[in-house]
Amino acid sequence: MHLRFADLSDPGCKECLQLAEHASHAVDFPKTGTPVKFQDIPRLKKQPKPDFLSREGRDPTGENFYNSKKLLGQLFRRVPLEHWIPEEWRGVDSPSNGGVIEHALRGVGLYGLGLPALERPSEDLHQEMQYLLYEYCDQLTAIGKFHTLSRSKDEPVSEAELVSGTIMANWSDHHRRREAVNAMNLQVSIIFDWLFLNTVSYRLDA
């Protein structure tokens, strides 16, 4: 509601200040025991919302929304609308495109960052990293299959979604989506912790 009033006027408008005051009052309720009176809360009559408040799966250009002229609206409309589908992993080497990553790293001044130059690893290091990669891929694929909305388990949530902490598929129940994303992020963080510990352990033993 605050964003809607601010978009129609500005964040310092009377309604926004009233909402802030009521929010502060509500936070103090456990101490004061005095609840906020709902009839005192500023409300908007049924009218279109700014486009940046459109929910997932809703058309922000529909009659229920309008183009916000404020910064949030401008940023919202600058987000590309192309329907991007992550490339399916074929099980070769890595779900990531290693060539693209290596090419990007070669354009970075690693020495200036205190990092060693890219060199061909020893056979022992290569085998150890390959083992970690296979385990990483297996665990990440299992998480992706568990959280996919597709009826086919052969279409798991992509690595890009898992690593960035989001699921691009449209959900009708946003509460369930939030729970799924939280669970997914926890599982992925465990994998990253395991990967980090094993990598550090190998470097200490080397």
Protein Blocks (a to p, Z undefined) as FASTA:
>chain_A
ZZmmmmmmcmkbmklmmmmmmmmmmmmmmmnopacdfklpccdddddddfklpcehiafk
bmkbccdfbfklmmmmmpcfbdcdddddehioiacdfklmmmmmmmpcfklnopacdddd
dfklmmmmmmmmmmmmmmmmmmmmmmpcbfblklccdfklmmnopafbdcfblmlmmmmm
mmmmmmmmmmmmmmmmmmmmmmmmZZ
